[in-house]
Amino acid sequence: MGDDVLGRGSRRDQEIVLVDIVDDNDHDDVPAVRRQDSLYVDATRAGGANHRGGQEESWARTLKLAFQCVGILYGDIGTSPLFVYSSTFKDGVRHPDDLLGALSLIIYSFALFTIVKYVFIALRANDDGDGGTFALYTLISRHAKVSLIPNQQAEDELISKYNTGKPQATLRRARWMKELLETNRAVKIWLFLLTILATAMVISDAVLTPAISVLSAVGGLKEKAPNLTTDEIVWITVATLVVLFAIQRFGTDKIGYLFAPIILLWLLLIGCVGIYNAIKFDTGVLRAFNLKYIIDYFRRNKKDGWISLSGILLCFTGTEALFSDLGYFSIRSIQLSFSFGLVPSVLLAYIGQAAYLREHPEHIANTFYRSTPNVMFWPTFILAVAASIIGSQAMISCAFATISHLQTLNCFPRVKILHTSRQYSGQLYIPEVNFLLCVGACLVTIGFKTTVIIGEAHAICVVFVMIITTLLLTIVMLLVWKVSIWYVALFFIVFMSSESIYLSAVLYQFVHGEYVPVAMSVFLMIVMTVWHYVHVKRYEFELEHTVPRDKVKELLERRDIQRVPGVGLFYTDLVQGIPPVFPHLIEKIPSIHSVLIFVSIKHLPIPSVDRSERFIFRHVDKEEYKVFQCVARYGYRDPMEEAKDFVDALTENLQYYIRDVNFYTTGGDQHIFRSTSYASSIAESFASYEKHSGHAVYAEEMLTPAESFSEHTKQLSGRSKHFKQFQVENMNMQKMEKVQQEQQAILREMENGVVYILGESDIVASPHSSLLNKIIN
């Protein structure tokens, strides 16, 4: 593939050449200019993120996002007090001090997993402002070639936001980890499978969270209407779920402003009720901050205490959604609202309920509503239902973002993705997925009918995702952060051991309901794995059977081939070479458009690609044939443009490419930017500058006949010096006229119309294939 060197269609002034100067000082005889081409963009943006999560933001914007994220992120965690104690003590409270042990477990589990791990560690492991399991995988993908699709290009690493850095020579473990991930295919596959398992669990959780949250809140009606049957409560819950999913089409931005005041009132209410109960019933529950009560709890209850951990872990449900939905907000806004809004309110609610249960342990099945003062019941009930609906929003938003990311990995069938906010590209709505989530949540509610069984199913999703996140965070610490091995070991040992204990408690009760999320996740994993497997196999086949250059030349020179007016955009997955389906098209339809462009849509493991860096081009063969190859690069959060906007952007960048390839080329292989005479003229300017200024110019910045565009770009983009402008005299006017003629010819053909051609290969199992391959087909 050495002939497929790609040149970037970038913007440059035709009358200047920009070079890197050793000295940073300005000189009077050389006027300084601000460099405006795409290489300047690379150099200036590489050090900072162009995303909310990574850039400095004003406090006004931080407070605005903090207000919104209260309505989107904290409903799930904030409504956990509705069902944690009832899920923990399924058989009742056996000893009064068991409540202190359970409360102590809740406090320290909440602090360890939610506050320490997610809010202050995991949020830092964001991918240019985006969080979640998928973002961790893409972050690793940028620092080590772990993708199973062989479509990596050297030009991708020159994108400003692709900045990875190089492992320091002293950090052998970082180099070892990089080598392990890149050379061991089994490790690549396992890393991929763990990632899609976590994403499948997150999607399954988006079915269970609305069911358990809303059912818990609606169940409070029995306190005032004891004649209501379980089936009637279930159908009221189903109706509420339908309303919840119906409003998703309005978008996260509008929902966030609508829900935030409700959640703020909810957090204030449960915090105040918690203080009231602690003062009225038993302030001694504050002794639960002493870790000895955890030891006593397990010593007294032994196996039953271990099993009860499946209920305790429900106190930190929603943490993965908090991390995954980071792309909707910013790190600082989440940390601010979490620390000063959520934490004190939720902990006070658990403390107050424990104090109430010390005097009324018989009310364990419906602790939340029984511990609420009678005068506050209806306001509390209304807010509980509203907060439960809102709590489900976090997981629904997380599911939308996750599926959008999966599509960029070619791991999920194509579905229509709507961007509900022009300001924030991460706010999505997927109609088909929204409908399926609604159906799933309703069926789970109708099938299980109680929060205890749904809670057990909910728990397995939570703990599996947490363990996989811990594994990926450990790799990020070794490969990306390159922190001390002792910190990495401490992080891994503490969180992996504690989360494994929770996982063992959950798996013990597998037959009680946990099979539901496991079954859903396995089904989703099969769909995603098969979809990705077929895509990889098809790509490898097309890559192995690319049309040779001689064959392309022969096809283009055939006399029976007619050139029809207009532009043909031939879509293909290949980023290198001509797809094998192209000769078949010529045989069926012996005609080629006057301008033919092979277009590849490629998603990179970064959140977004700047528009100035989106397109790269090359001539497929001789210029007079007007056949090009184009790679359009997107980040996994970049929305796809409308067809007209895409064609306009492609045409504009193609004009720049035609100008650049002629400006820097004097003949020979058009796949490589080279210019001997041009370099000679620049050398004379360099000599004049050195003579008058006394400062040297980097000689390697001049293009040599053997130097490719990619190599030259790597040299320039790796520097952060000032750039100077030199006037180029004796410009070849014939070349300028040639450029203008080619550009006008492209525009004329665009006016004649654009035809979209989809070229794909079908995957068919051979007669000697395995049974598994035949089933997949």
N, C-alpha and C positions, 0 to 999 in steps of 0.2 A: 504493500500500500504506500510505498515511498513516493509514488507520483501524485498522491492525493493530498498535497500540501495546500491548506486552505488559506486564502487571504481575506482579511477583514475589510468589509465595506465601510470605511470610516470617513469622517469629515476632516479635510485638510485644506488649507489655503493653497491654491495652485501656484502661487508665486513665491512661496517660502519653503525652506526646509528647516526643520527644528533639530537641534543637536544638543547633547548633554555637555555642560561645561564643568570643568573641575572646580574652578573658583566660584564661590557663592556671591562675590561682590559684583555689583553692577558697574559698567563702564560707559563713559559718555559716548565713545565712538561706536558702540554697539547698542542700539535701542532695544530695551527689554520689552517683551510681550508676554502676555499670559497665554499659555498653551491651551488650545481649545479642542484638540483632537481627542480620540477615544483613549489614546495612551495616557494623556494627561488625566483623564477621568480615572483610569486604573491607578495611577500613582497617588492621586489625592484622596481617593475613597478607600484605598486598601486598609488604611489604619482605622477606619470607623465604619460603623454599620449604618445603613440607610433604612433603618427600621425602627419602629417605636421602642422595641425592647432593648435596642442597643444604643440609641442616640440620646443625647441630653435633651430633656424636655422641660418645659416651664412648669412651675408649681400649679398654675391654673389648669393646665392640661392634665397634670398628675391627679389633681383633686377631681376633675371631671371624670377621668377614667376610673379612679377609685370609687366614685359614686356609682358608676355603671357596673363595675365588676361585683359590687355587693349584690346587685340584682341577678347577675348571671352565674357567679361562681359559688356563692356561699349558701344558696338555698339547700343544697344536698347535705352539706356538713351541718348547717344550722338547724335542720329538721331531724337530725339523728336522735336528739333527746326524746322524740316521740316513741321510739321502739327499742332503744339499747338495753334498758333494764329488763324489759319483758323478754327480750331475746336471750339475755344472759342467764336469768333465773327461770328457766322453763318449768321447773318442778317446785318453785317457791323458794323462799329464803329460809335456810335451815338454822343459821346462827346470826345474831345481830351484827357481829363483827365481819360477817361476810360482805355486808354492804360497804364497810370501810375498805376491805380488800379489793372489791370490784371498783369502787371509786378511785382508789389509788392506781389500779391498773388503767382505768380510763384516763386519768390525769397524765400519767407518764407515757402511756402509749400515744396519746394525742400530742404530747410535747415532742416525743422522739420522732415519730413518723411524719406528722403533719408540719410541725414548726421547724424542727432541725433538718430533716431529710428533704422535704419538698420546698418549703418557703425560703430556706437559707442555703441549701446546697443545690438541689435539682434545678431551681430557677436560674442559677448561674450557668448551668450546662445547656443553655438555650442555643439554638441554631440561628444566630442573627435575629434574636427576638422571638423565635418560635419554640414552643416546648412540646413535650410529650414523647412517647416511645419512638414514633417515627422521626421526630426531629433529632433524637439521639442517634438513630441509625444513619441519617443523612450526614450528621456531623462526623461520625466515624468514617463514612464513605468518602468524605473530602480529604481525610488524612491517610486513608489506606484504600486501595482499590479492591473493595469487597463486592462490587456489583457483579451479578451473574450474567449481565448482558455486556458483550464485548464492544461497547460503543464509546469508550473513553477516547478523548482527543487531547493533545497537548494544549491546543488553543483554549480549552475550557478552563485550565488553571490560570490563564491570564486575565480572567474576569475579575473585576475589582473585589467582589464579594466572595470570591473563591479563596481568599487569602488563608493559607493553612500554616505557614511557617514550616521550618525544618527541625527535626529532632536534634537537640544539641548532642555533640559528640560524646559528652560524658554520660548521657542518659541511655545506657545500653538497653534498659528495659523498654524504652519507647521504640527503639529500633527493632528490638526483638518482637514486640507486639505488632508492629507494622509488618514485619516480615512474615509472622505467623498468619496474620489476616490475609495477606496478599498471595501467599504461596500454597496455603493449605485449603483445598477446595471444600473439604469436609467442614472446616471451621466457617467458611463463607456460608455454606448451606445452613448450618446450625444457627448462625447469627441471623440469617434471613428468616428461618422458621420461628425463632424466638420472637422476632419483631412482629411477624404477622399473627402469631399466637396472642401476643399482648394486644394488638389492634383488634383481633377478633373478640377478645374478652371485653374490651372497651365498648365495642358495638353491642355485645350481648348485655352489658351493664346498662346501656341506654334503653333496653327493654325492661329490665328489672327495677331500676331506680324509680321511674314514674309509678310503677305498680305498687311498690312497698310504701313510698312516701305518701301518695294520695290515699291509699287504703288505710294507712295509719291515722291520717287526719280525719277522714270521713267516719272512721270507726268511733270517734268521740260522740257521734250523735246518739249512741246507745245510752249515754249518761243522762240525757234529757228525754229520750224516746226509747225506753227499754223494750217496747213492743216491736221495734224494727228487727226483722230477721237478718241472718247473715247474708242470704241471697239478695235482699233489698239493699243492704250496704254495698254489696259487690256491684250491683247494677248502677247505683249512684256513682260509685267510683269509676265505672266504665264510661258513663256519660261525661264525667269531669275530664277523663283522659282524652276523649274525643275532642273536647273543646281545647285542651292544651295543645294537641298536635295540629289542630286547625289554625291556630294563631301563629304557627311557625313561619308561615309565608310572609309575615310582615317584617321579618328580619330581626337580628340580634340587637341592632342599634336602637330600634324603637322599643323592643321588649325590655332592654336594659333600663331605659329611662322610666318605663311603666312600672317595672318590678322593684327597682331599687328602693323607693320609699316604703314599700310593703315589707321588704326584708329588714330594713332599718328598724321599722316599728316592731317587727317580730323579734329581732335580737334584743331590742330594748325591753320588750315585754318579758321574754323568758329570763333575762338577766335579773329584772326586778322581782319576778316571782321567785327566782332562786334565792335571792337575798331574803325575801319575806319568809320563805320556808325554813331557811337555815336559822334565822333568828327565832322564829316561832317554835320550831320543833327540836332542834338539836345542833347547837353550834359546835359540838364536839366532833362533827364529821370532818372538820378541818384537820383532824389528826391524820387523815388519809394521805397528807403530804409526806408522811413518814413511810419509808419504803418497807418497814418491818411488817406492815399489814399485808403486803403482797406475799411475803414469805409465809406468814401465818395462814393466809387464805389457801395457798397450795398445800401446806402441811395438814390443814384441817380437812380439805375436800379431796385431795389427791387427784384421782382420775377425773372426777366430776369437775374439779376446778380447771383442769387442763381442757376439758371439752367446752367449758363455758367461754373459753377464749374466742370461739366462733361468734359469740354475741358481743364480746368486748370490742372486737375489731370494727364493728359497725359504727363506732364513734368517729372513725376517721375515713368513712366512705366519702367519696367526692374529691379526694386529694389528687387522683390522677387527672380528673377533669380540670382541676385547678391548674395543674401543670400543662395539660394539653391545650387549654384555652388561653395560654399566655399570648398567643398570636393575636388575640382580640384586644389585649390591653398592654400593660408594660410591667416590668418587674417592680419598679418603685411603687406603682399604684396598688399592686397586689399586696406587697409587704406592708404598706401603710394601712390599708383598710383591714387587712387580716389581723395585724398586731393590735390595733386600737378599736376594732369593731367586733370581729368574730370571736377571738380567743376569750376575752373576759366574759362575754355574754354566754357562750356555750358552757364554759367551765362552771360558771355560777349556776346554770340550769342543772347540771349534773350534781353539783353539791347540794342544791336545794331539794332535789328529788331523793337523794340519799338520806337527807335529814328527815323528810316526810316518811320514808319507808322505815326508818328506825322505830317509829311509833305505829305505823300502819303497814306492816309487811304483807298483810293479806291482800293489799291493793296492787300487788306487783304486776298483774296482767294489764292494768290500765293506769300506770303510775302518773303519766303526764297530766291527764285530765283530772284525776282524783286529787292531785296535789295543787291544782289551780283553784284559787278562791272562787266560791260560787258566783259572786258578783261579777267576776271577770270571765265567766265561762264562754258566753257567746262572742265577745270580742276575741277571746283566745281561739275559739273554734274557727271563726271566720279567717283570722290571720293564719292559723295552722293549715287550713285548706289552701289558702293563697300561697303560703310559703312552700308547701309541698309541691304545688304546681310549678312554682318557680325553681325549686330544688331540682326538679326533673329537667329544667331547661339547660343546666350545666352539662349534663350527660348527652342531651340531644345535640347541643352545639358541638360537643366533643366528637360525637359520632359523625356529624357532617364533615368536620375538618379532617377526621381520620380517613374517611372514604375518599375525600378529595386528594389526600396525600397518596393513598393506595393506587389511585389511577395513574399518578405520575410514575409509579414503580411498575406499571403494567401488571398490577396484581388484582384488578377488580374490573368487572364488566363496565362498559361505558354507560354512564347515566348523566342526565342533564343537571348541571350545577349552576345555580343562580347566585350572583353576588348581590347581596341585599344592601350594601353600603358602598357608595362611590369613594368615600373617604378612607374606609378601612377594608382592604382587600380580603382579609381573613374571615369576614362575616358572610356565611354561606347559608344556602337553603337548597336541599335536594328533594324534590317532590316525591319521587318513587321511594326513596329510602324513608322519608317521613311517614309515608303511608304504611310501609312494612313494619316500622317501629311501633306505630299506633296499633296495628293488628296484633303484633306480638305482645305488647303490654296488656291489651284487653284480654287476650287468651290466657296469659299467665294469671291475671287477676281472677278470671272466671274459673280457671282450673285449680288454683291453690286455695283461694278464698281467705287465707289467714296470713298475717304479716310474719309469723314465726317461720313458716316454711319458705316463704319468699326471701326472708332475711338470710336463711341458711344458703340459699342459692346465690344471693347477692354477695355473700361473704367470699365465696370462692373466686369470683371475678376480681374482687378488690385485692386479695392476697397474691394471686397469680401475677397480676400486673405489677404489683409492688416488687416482687422478687425479680422479674425480668428487668424492671427499671434499675434495680440495684446492680444487676450484672452489667447492663449497658453503661451506667454511671461509672463503674469500676474501670471499664475499658476507656472511657473518656478521660478519666483521671490519669491513666497510664499513658495514653497515646496523645491526647490533646493538651491537657493541663500540665502534664509532666511534673506533678507535685511529688513530695517526698514519699518514698515507698512505705514509710511507717504510717503516714496519714491514710494512704490507700488501704493498707492492711487493716488499720483500725476501723475505717468505714465499712469495709467488706465483712469483717468478722462480726461487728456489732449488729449491722442491719440484716445480713444474711442469716445469722443464727436466730435472731428474734423473729424474723419473718417466717423462717422455716418452722418454728414452733407453732405459730399461728396457722400455717398451712397444714401441719399435721392434725391440728384440732379440727379444721374444716373438713379435711378428707375423711376423718373418722366417721362423719355423719353424711357421707356421700349419698347414700340411698335415700335420704330424707328430702331430697330436692336439689342437691347440687348437680345432679345429672343434667338438669335443664340448661344452665349456661354452658356446661361442658359440651353437651350435644349441639347447641347452637354454635359454639366456637369451633368445634370440629367440622361442622358443615361449612362454616365460613372459611376455615383454613383449607378445606378441600377445594372449594371454589377458587380461592386466591392462589393456591399452589398450582392447580391445574392451569389456570389462566396464565400465570407467569411462566410455567414450564413450557407451554405451547408457544408463547411469545419468544422465549429464549431459543427454542429449537428452530422456529421459523427464521429468526434473525441469523442464527448460525448457518442455516442452509443458504440463505440469500448471500451471506458474507462469503461463503465458500464457492458460490456459483456466480459471483459478480461478473459482468460482461467485460472481457479484456478490452484494452484501448484499441487494439487493432480491429476487433470486431465492431466496436462503436464507430470507428472511422469508416469501415467498410459499409456499415448501414447508412451512415450519413451521406456517403458518396454514390449510393445506388441511384441509377438514372430513373428507375420507376417510382422513386419516392417523391411525392409532391410536397412542396412547402405551402401550407395554407396560411392565410392571414390570421393574425392574432397571437396571443400568448397562451401557451399550455403549461399549466402547473401540474407536474407529475409527482404525486405524493408517494413517498416510500419511507420505510423505517430506517433504511441504511444511511449512515452518515459518511461512509466511505465507499466509493465505487458506484457502478450503475447496476440496478436490480436486474435479476435474470428475467423478469416478466417483460422488460422493455422490448427485446427482440420478438417476443410473441405478439405484442401489440402491433409492431411494424408489419408482421406477417398478416395479421388480420385486417389491419387498416394501414395500407402503404402510404402514409402521409405523416408529416411532422409540421407542427406550427412554426411560423417564422422565428419565433423565440420560444425555446423550450427550456424550462427550469425544473430540475429535479429537487423537490422540496422535502426536507426531513424535519419533522417537529421533534425536538429533543428536550427532555426535562432533566435539569441538572440537580444535584443534591444540595441546592441552596434555596432559600425562600424566594428570592426574586433576582431577575437579571435586568440590568439597566437597558433601556431601549437603544441606547447608542452602542451597546455591545451585543445586541440580540442576533444580528445576521452575520454569517461569514459565507463567502462565495469562492468559486473557482470556475475557470473555463474547463469544460469537459474535453474539448479538442480545439481545433483552430478557431480563431475569433470570428471568421466570416460565417461559421455555422450558427452562431448565436445560441449555443447550448451551454447552460450553466448548471452547476450544482450549488444548492443553497441549504444551509443548516440554520434553522430558527430555534434559538435556545431560550427556554423558559425556566423559571424557578417553580418549585412545587406550590407556591401560593400565587403565582402570576395568573390572572384571568386571561383566557384566550380572547383575542379581538374578534369583532365581526369580520366577515369575509372581505368587505370593502376596505376596512381599516387595515387589515393584514396586507392586502395587495398594495395599498398605497405606501405602507411602510417598506415593504419588500422592494417596490419600484424605486423609492427614494434611495435606499441603501445600495441597490444595484447600480444606480447612476454614479454614486461615489466610488464603487468598486471599479467600474469601467474607467473612470478618470484616474484612479490610483494605479491600476494595473498598466495603463499606458504611460503614465507619468514616470513610473519607476522601472519600466521595462523597455529594452531596446531590441529584443528579439530572442530567439531561442525558445526554451520551454516556458510556456505561459503559466505553468502551475507554480513557478517560483518567481519571486520578485527579485530582479537583478538589474543592475545598471552600471556598466563600466564607465561609459562616457560621463554619465551623471555624477558618479563618485569622483571622477577626475576634476570636474568643474567645482565640486564642493571642496575638494582638497586644496584647490587654489585659494578659495575663500578662507579656509582654515589657516593656510600659511600666512595670508595677509593679516588675519586676526592675531596669530601668534606673534608676528613680527612687531605689531603695534602695541599689543597688550602685555606681552611677556608671559602669558599664561597658556598652558598646554590644553589641547583638546583631546578627548578620548579617541584614539584612532579606531577602536573597534566599533564606534558608533556609525562609521560609514558602511554602507552596503557593499559587499564584495560579490563578485559573480557567483561564488559558491554558497552564499548565505541565503537562507530561506526567510520568509516573513516571520514564521514562528520563532526562529532563533533570534532574529533581530528584536522582536517584540519582547522576548524574555529579558534581553539585555536592558532595554529602555525601561520597562515597567518595574524592574527591580531597583531602580534608583529614585532618589527623592531630592535631586538637585534642582536648581533653577534652569530654565530653558531660555535660549537666545534665538534671535531671528536673523537670518541672512537672506538678502535679496539674491535671487538666482538670475544672473544675466544670460543673455544669449539663449533664451528659451526657444525651443524648437516649435515654431509656429505651425508647421505641418502636423506635428503630433497633436497640437491643441485643436486643430481643425478636425483631425480624425476622431478625437474624443467627442467633440460636439456632434459630429455626424452619427456616431454610434449611439450617443444618448438620445438624439432626436429620433433615431430609428426605433429604439426601445419604446419611447413614448407613443410613436405612431402605432406600433403594434398593440400597445395597451389600449389605445382608443378603438382599435378594431375588435376588441373583446378579449375576455379571459375565460379559458376553459379549464375546469378542474378534472384531473384524471387520477383515479385511485387505482394504484397497482399493488395487489396483494397476492401472496402465495398461500395456497390451501395446504393444510397439514393432513396427510392421509397415512394411516398405519399400513405398512407393507404386510404381505401375507405371512412373513416370517417374524413379525414383531411379537413382543410378549403380550400376554393377555391384558396386563395393566395398560399398555399403550393402546390396545384396541378399544378398551373401555373408555379411556380418555378421549379418543377420537369419536 
